[in-house]
Amino acid sequence: MILKRASAKAIRYAIKTWHYSKSVPMVQVAYAVFNDMNEWCGVICYSIGANNNIAKPFDLAQGQVIELVRVALNGKQESTSKALAISLKLLKKDAPLVKIIVSYADTEQGHKGVIYQATNWLYLDEIKQGMDKCIINGKVVHKKTVNSKFGTTKGFKTIKSKPKHKYIYCLDKVLLKKYKEISKPYPKAEQASEAQEKCAE
């Protein structure tokens, strides 16, 4: 398996085609994944994320914490966790200031974080991520989107957002020791598998 820096075109195509969100976020560093047959399998993307205070909970400076924002693969890769592990090694080289990577397993998609558990991430907690949502014509839409379009969310059926599992991967040995001591046991994957978790938030 080989990973190379991904182009903007590859990022957009992979996310629109293979990621459940179909939403292309701002991306700082992304890697294209190729299997042993040299077939392109998709992308793994990292970013400072939508949260401008992503580093604050760790008492680090902005730029020292990055988020794994998309794993958009087509299933032709030999192993999703292996692709992720290679991307983490490349990220350490390509983004030397980064000390911690954050990612979330989306419980709304039935994810428990199998690929994070397989690559030795630390599990911190279950958190509420994002806003509650509204239902319009049978479709689930973020409250913020509804409010910008209609000026209010009153009159729309609202559903609570489910929590997400928060994982971190420490590139700094001191921080690894610190957060290993306070990390929690992994959520049980039950019948989940890597194949079911090809897409990550």
C-alpha positions as CSV (number, residue, x, y, z in Angstrom):
1,M,0.0,0.0,0.0
2,I,1.3,3.5,-0.9
3,L,0.1,6.9,0.1
4,K,0.8,10.1,-1.7
5,R,-0.3,13.7,-1.2
6,A,-3.8,14.1,-2.7
7,S,-4.9,16.8,-5.1
8,A,-7.9,19.0,-4.5
9,K,-9.7,17.2,-7.3
10,A,-9.1,13.8,-5.8
11,I,-10.2,15.0,-2.4
12,R,-13.5,16.3,-3.7
13,Y,-14.3,13.3,-5.8
14,A,-13.5,10.8,-3.1
15,I,-15.6,12.6,-0.4
16,K,-18.6,13.2,-2.8
17,T,-18.5,9.6,-3.9
18,W,-17.5,7.5,-0.9
19,H,-18.1,9.5,2.3
20,Y,-21.6,9.4,3.8
21,S,-21.6,13.1,4.6
22,K,-20.9,14.2,0.9
23,S,-19.6,17.3,2.5
24,V,-16.1,18.6,1.6
25,P,-14.5,20.4,4.5
26,M,-11.4,22.7,4.5
27,V,-8.4,20.4,4.3
28,Q,-4.8,21.1,5.3
29,V,-3.1,17.8,4.5
30,A,-4.6,14.9,2.6
31,Y,-3.2,11.6,1.3
32,A,-4.4,9.5,-1.7
33,V,-4.4,5.8,-0.9
34,F,-3.2,3.2,-3.5
35,N,-3.4,-0.5,-3.0
36,D,-0.8,-3.1,-4.0
37,M,-2.3,-3.3,-7.5
38,N,-1.7,0.5,-7.8
39,E,-5.5,1.2,-7.8
40,W,-6.5,4.5,-6.3
41,C,-8.7,3.7,-3.3
42,G,-9.6,7.2,-2.0
43,V,-8.3,9.8,0.4
44,I,-7.5,10.4,4.1
45,C,-7.8,14.1,5.1
46,Y,-6.6,16.2,8.0
47,S,-7.6,19.8,9.0
48,I,-7.6,22.2,11.8
49,G,-11.4,21.5,11.6
50,A,-14.4,23.8,12.0
51,N,-13.4,24.5,15.7
52,N,-11.1,27.5,16.0
53,N,-10.4,26.4,19.6
54,I,-9.5,22.8,18.8
55,A,-6.1,23.1,20.7
56,K,-7.6,24.8,23.8
57,P,-8.7,21.7,25.7
58,F,-5.1,20.4,25.4
59,D,-3.4,23.7,26.5
60,L,-1.7,23.8,23.1
61,A,-1.3,26.5,20.5
62,Q,-3.4,26.6,17.3
63,G,-1.7,24.5,14.7
64,Q,-0.4,21.9,17.2
65,V,-3.7,20.0,17.1
66,I,-5.2,18.8,13.9
67,E,-8.4,16.8,13.2
68,L,-8.8,13.7,11.0
69,V,-11.8,15.0,9.1
70,R,-12.5,12.5,6.4
71,V,-11.6,8.9,5.6
72,A,-13.2,8.4,2.1
73,L,-12.2,5.1,0.7
74,N,-13.9,2.7,-1.9
75,G,-13.1,-0.5,-0.1
76,K,-10.3,-1.7,-2.5
77,Q,-7.6,-1.0,0.1
78,E,-6.1,-4.0,1.8
79,S,-6.8,-2.5,5.2
80,T,-8.4,0.7,6.3
81,S,-6.4,0.8,9.6
82,K,-3.2,0.1,7.8
83,A,-3.9,3.1,5.4
84,L,-4.6,5.3,8.5
85,A,-1.4,4.1,10.2
86,I,0.7,5.1,7.2
87,S,-1.0,8.4,6.9
88,L,-0.2,9.2,10.6
89,K,3.5,8.5,9.9
90,L,3.5,10.8,6.9
91,L,1.6,13.5,8.8
92,K,4.3,13.5,11.5
93,K,6.8,14.2,8.8
94,D,4.7,16.7,6.8
95,A,3.3,18.6,9.7
96,P,6.1,18.7,12.4
97,L,4.3,21.2,14.6
98,V,1.3,18.9,15.2
99,K,1.4,17.1,18.6
100,I,-2.2,15.7,18.8
101,I,-4.7,14.5,16.2
102,V,-8.4,14.4,17.1
103,S,-11.1,12.4,15.5
104,Y,-14.7,11.5,16.2
105,A,-16.6,8.2,15.6
106,D,-20.2,9.1,14.6
107,T,-22.7,7.1,16.6
108,E,-25.5,8.2,14.2
109,Q,-23.7,6.1,11.6
110,G,-23.3,3.2,14.0
111,H,-19.6,3.8,14.4
112,K,-17.7,2.9,17.5
113,G,-14.2,3.8,16.3
114,V,-12.9,0.4,15.1
115,I,-10.2,1.9,12.9
116,Y,-9.0,4.1,15.8
117,Q,-8.9,1.2,18.2
118,A,-6.9,-0.8,15.6
119,T,-4.3,1.9,15.3
120,N,-3.9,2.5,19.1
121,W,-5.7,5.9,19.4
122,L,-6.7,6.9,22.9
123,Y,-10.4,7.1,23.8
124,L,-11.4,10.2,25.8
125,D,-15.1,10.4,26.0
126,E,-18.6,10.4,24.4
127,I,-19.5,14.0,23.6
128,K,-22.3,15.9,22.0
129,Q,-21.0,17.2,18.7
130,G,-22.8,19.7,16.6
131,M,-26.3,21.2,16.7
132,D,-29.7,19.5,16.9
133,K,-31.4,18.9,13.6
134,C,-34.8,19.6,11.9
135,I,-36.8,17.4,9.6
136,I,-38.0,19.1,6.3
137,N,-39.9,17.1,3.8
138,G,-38.6,13.9,5.3
139,K,-35.0,15.0,5.1
140,V,-32.8,15.7,8.2
141,V,-31.2,19.2,8.1
142,H,-29.0,21.0,10.6
143,K,-30.8,23.7,12.6
144,K,-28.3,26.3,11.5
145,T,-29.2,25.6,7.8
146,V,-32.9,25.9,8.6
147,N,-32.5,29.1,10.5
148,S,-30.4,30.7,7.7
149,K,-33.0,29.8,5.1
150,F,-36.2,30.5,7.0
151,G,-35.1,32.9,9.8
152,T,-36.5,30.5,12.4
153,T,-36.6,26.8,13.4
154,K,-40.1,27.2,15.0
155,G,-42.7,24.9,13.4
156,F,-40.2,22.3,12.3
157,K,-39.9,18.9,13.9
158,T,-36.6,18.8,15.9
159,I,-34.5,15.7,16.6
160,K,-31.6,15.6,19.1
161,S,-28.1,15.0,17.7
162,K,-26.6,11.8,18.9
163,P,-23.2,12.0,20.7
164,K,-19.9,11.1,19.1
165,H,-16.9,9.1,20.4
166,K,-13.9,11.3,20.8
167,Y,-10.4,9.8,20.1
168,I,-7.0,11.3,20.0
169,Y,-3.6,10.2,18.7
170,C,-0.5,11.7,20.3
171,L,2.6,12.3,18.3
172,D,4.4,13.8,21.3
173,K,5.7,11.2,23.9
174,V,5.1,13.4,26.9
175,L,1.5,14.1,25.9
176,L,1.0,10.4,25.1
177,K,1.9,9.5,28.6
178,K,-0.3,12.2,30.1
179,Y,-3.4,11.3,28.1
180,K,-2.9,7.5,28.4
181,E,-3.4,7.9,32.1
182,I,-6.7,9.6,31.8
183,S,-8.0,7.7,28.7
184,K,-11.1,5.4,29.0
185,P,-11.7,1.9,27.8
186,Y,-12.7,1.6,24.2
187,P,-16.4,1.5,23.4
188,K,-17.3,-2.1,22.5
189,A,-17.5,-2.6,18.7
190,E,-20.1,-5.4,19.0
191,Q,-20.6,-6.4,15.3
192,A,-18.8,-3.4,13.8
193,S,-15.9,-4.0,11.5
194,E,-13.4,-2.0,9.6
195,A,-15.5,-2.4,6.4
196,Q,-18.4,-0.7,8.1
197,E,-16.2,2.2,9.3
198,K,-14.5,3.3,6.0
199,C,-15.8,6.7,6.6
200,A,-14.9,8.8,9.6
201,E,-15.8,12.3,10.7
